[in-house]
Amino acid sequence: MIESYEFGRIVIKGKRYTTDVIIYPDHVEDNWWREEAHSLSPVDLWTVVQAKPEVLVVGTGRSGLMRVLPETEKYLREQGIRLIAERTTEAVRIYNQLCQSTRVVAALHLTC
């Protein structure tokens, strides 16, 4: 569960992170980098797809500047993964609701 989020910082299960993260059911991958900083492409989500979540919650940044490319949306649909993409503040709220009952992964951009 995510305990807090503010621009550039997130606390997950008592641990503070200051880089973008992917939250899996059993671990957190920090220092998450994308092929292009503010675009989310299918190649950026290879490990997410391997985890076989029902839902992927994407935090697009505090101001929503990271965009999910159309080919990424298509790729996730083809993999049977429901995509929810929102500004990171809202994505955190949604993730916290879903993680109690759904196999969910969150990929969160913490800044812009």
C-alpha positions in Angstrom: 0.0 0.0 0.0 1.2 3.5 -0.8 1.3 5.6 2.4 2.0 9.0 0.8 2.9 10.7 -2.4 4.1 14.2 -3.2 6.0 15.6 -6.1 9.2 13.6 -6.5 8.7 11.4 -3.4 6.6 8.4 -2.5 6.4 6.2 0.6 5.5 2.5 0.1 5.3 0.1 3.1 7.4 2.5 5.1 10.2 2.9 2.5 10.7 6.3 0.8 11.5 6.4 -2.9 12.6 9.5 -4.9 12.7 7.9 -8.4 9.9 6.6 -10.6 8.7 3.2 -9.4 6.8 0.1 -10.5 4.9 -1.6 -7.7 4.4 -5.3 -8.1 2.3 -7.4 -5.6 5.5 -8.8 -4.0 8.2 -6.0 -4.6 8.9 -2.5 -5.7 11.2 -1.7 -8.6 12.7 1.7 -8.2 14.7 3.9 -10.5 12.3 3.0 -13.3 13.4 4.6 -16.6 11.5 4.6 -19.9 12.9 4.5 -23.4 11.6 8.1 -23.8 11.3 10.1 -20.5 7.7 11.3 -21.0 6.3 8.6 -23.2 5.2 5.1 -22.1 5.9 2.5 -24.9 5.3 -1.2 -24.9 9.0 -1.9 -24.4 8.9 0.0 -21.1 6.3 -2.5 -19.7 7.9 -5.9 -20.6 8.4 -6.9 -16.9 5.0 -5.7 -16.0 3.4 -7.9 -18.7 5.5 -10.9 -17.4 3.8 -10.4 -14.0 0.4 -10.9 -15.5 -1.6 -8.3 -13.6 -5.3 -7.9 -14.1 -4.9 -4.1 -14.0 -2.0 -1.7 -14.6 -2.4 1.7 -13.0 -0.1 4.3 -14.6 0.7 7.6 -12.8 1.4 10.1 -15.6 3.1 12.6 -13.2 1.9 15.3 -10.9 0.9 17.5 -13.9 0.2 14.5 -16.2 3.0 15.2 -18.7 3.9 11.5 -19.3 1.7 10.1 -22.1 0.7 6.6 -22.8 1.3 5.9 -26.5 -1.6 4.4 -28.5 0.5 1.4 -29.3 1.0 0.8 -25.6 -2.7 0.9 -25.0 -3.2 -1.6 -27.8 -0.4 -3.9 -26.5 -1.9 -4.0 -23.0 -5.3 -4.8 -24.4 -3.8 -7.6 -26.4 -2.2 -9.0 -23.2 -5.6 -8.9 -21.4 -4.4 -6.1 -19.0 -6.8 -3.3 -18.1 -5.1 0.1 -18.2 -5.9 2.9 -15.9 -3.8 6.1 -16.6 -4.3 9.1 -14.4 -2.2 11.9 -12.9 -0.1 10.3 -10.2 -2.1 11.7 -7.3 -5.2 10.1 -8.6 -3.3 6.9 -9.7 -2.1 6.5 -6.1 -5.7 6.7 -4.8 -6.9 4.1 -7.3 -4.0 1.8 -6.7 -4.7 1.8 -3.0 -8.3 0.9 -3.6 -7.5 -1.9 -6.0 -4.5 -3.5 -4.3 -6.7 -4.9 -1.6 -8.7 -7.1 -4.0 -7.2 -7.2 -7.4 -3.9 -8.4 -9.0 -2.7 -4.9 -9.8 0.6 -3.3 -10.7 1.3 0.4 -10.6 3.9 2.3 -12.7 4.3 5.7 -11.3 6.1 8.8 -12.7 6.7 10.9 -9.6 7.6 14.3 -11.0 6.1 16.4 -13.9 
